Amino acid sequence: MDDTNPDVERALDALLDRERAVVLSGRLDQLSQLVPEKEALLERLACSGLSATSEPGRLMNKAIRNQELLENALKGLRSVANRIATLRQMSRSFDTYDQSGRRARILVRREHNVERRA
């Protein structure tokens, strides 16, 4: 492929915008579809060098912005996973404290009212 550097930069700029839109929309499963294209564009950009008209700072700022969005999305996913784990634990038992501050664990009994018929 014989792309000029400005064409590669425009393509990478557009890809970074698409990546941002994917993260903001919460469709994180679609990120894997962007990776091969992003790697190819970065490789072509590295091989061709920066042109006199390029704006590497703008592309870098977009890449950093997207990285921050991805990190925050990951923090949110971890928070949800921790909350789900806490709710599961609470469905089995929970801790309470008496007047003197001693902790007591209360086990939750589940009544299985499933009736099985032959």
matplotlib code that plots the C-alpha trace (Angstrom):
import matplotlib.pyplot as plt

x = [0.0, 1.5, -0.3, 1.1, 1.8, -1.1, -3.5, -2.2, -2.6, -6.1, -7.0, -5.5, -7.3, -10.6, -9.9, -9.2, -12.5, -14.3, -12.5, -13.7, -17.3, -17.2, -15.9, -18.4, -21.3, -20.3, -19.8, -16.5, -16.8, -16.3, -12.8, -11.2, -12.4, -10.4, -7.1, -5.7, -6.5, -5.0, -1.8, -1.4, -1.9, 0.6, 3.1, 2.7, 3.0, 6.2, 7.7, 6.9, 7.9, 6.0, 5.4, 6.1, 2.4, 1.7, 0.2, 1.7, 0.5, -3.1, -3.0, -1.1, -3.7, -6.5, -4.7, -4.1, -7.7, -8.9, -6.5, -7.9, -11.5, -10.5, -8.9, -12.0, -14.2, -12.1, -12.4, -16.2, -16.3, -14.2, -16.5, -19.5, -17.8, -17.0, -20.5, -22.0, -19.6, -20.7, -24.4, -23.8, -22.0, -24.9, -27.4, -25.6, -24.8, -24.3, -22.4, -24.0, -22.7, -24.0, -24.1, -20.5, -19.2, -18.7, -19.3, -21.7, -22.3, -25.8, -26.3, -29.2, -31.2, -32.6, -35.8, -35.9, -39.5, -39.1, -41.6, -40.6, -43.1, -42.5]
y = [0.0, 3.4, 5.7, 9.2, 10.1, 12.7, 9.9, 7.6, 10.4, 11.1, 7.4, 7.1, 10.3, 8.8, 5.5, 7.2, 9.0, 5.7, 4.1, 6.9, 6.5, 2.8, 3.3, 6.1, 4.0, 1.1, -1.3, -2.5, -5.8, -3.9, -2.7, -5.9, -5.2, -1.9, -3.4, -4.8, -1.6, 0.5, -1.6, -1.4, 2.4, 2.9, 0.7, 2.5, 5.8, 4.7, 3.5, 6.6, 9.1, 12.3, 14.7, 18.4, 19.1, 16.5, 17.2, 14.4, 16.2, 16.1, 12.4, 11.7, 13.7, 11.7, 8.4, 9.5, 10.6, 7.2, 5.4, 7.3, 6.4, 2.8, 2.8, 4.4, 1.9, -0.9, 0.7, 0.8, -2.9, -3.8, -1.8, -3.6, -7.0, -6.2, -5.0, -8.2, -10.3, -8.3, -8.9, -12.6, -12.7, -10.8, -13.3, -16.0, -14.1, -10.6, -9.0, -7.0, -5.4, -5.5, -2.6, -3.2, -3.3, -7.0, -8.3, -11.2, -13.0, -14.0, -16.8, -16.5, -19.7, -20.3, -22.3, -24.2, -24.6, -26.4, -29.1, -32.0, -34.2, -37.4]
z = [0.0, -0.9, 1.4, 1.9, 5.5, 5.7, 4.5, 7.3, 9.8, 8.7, 8.8, 12.3, 13.4, 12.2, 13.9, 17.2, 16.9, 16.2, 19.2, 21.4, 20.2, 20.9, 24.4, 25.2, 23.9, 26.1, 23.2, 24.5, 22.7, 19.4, 20.4, 19.3, 15.8, 15.7, 17.0, 13.7, 11.8, 14.6, 14.7, 10.9, 10.8, 13.7, 12.0, 8.7, 10.5, 12.3, 9.0, 7.1, 9.7, 10.5, 7.6, 7.8, 7.9, 10.6, 14.0, 16.2, 19.3, 18.3, 17.5, 20.8, 22.7, 21.2, 22.0, 25.6, 25.9, 24.6, 27.0, 29.9, 28.8, 28.6, 32.0, 33.5, 31.8, 33.3, 36.7, 36.3, 35.3, 38.3, 40.5, 39.2, 39.6, 43.2, 43.9, 42.4, 44.6, 47.6, 46.8, 46.4, 49.7, 51.3, 49.9, 51.9, 55.1, 56.4, 59.3, 62.0, 65.2, 68.7, 71.2, 72.3, 68.7, 68.4, 64.9, 64.4, 61.1, 60.4, 57.9, 55.6, 55.2, 51.8, 51.6, 48.4, 47.6, 44.4, 44.1, 41.9, 40.3, 38.4]

ax = plt.figure().add_subplot(projection="3d")
ax.plot(x, y, z, "-o")
ax.set_aspect("equal")
plt.show()
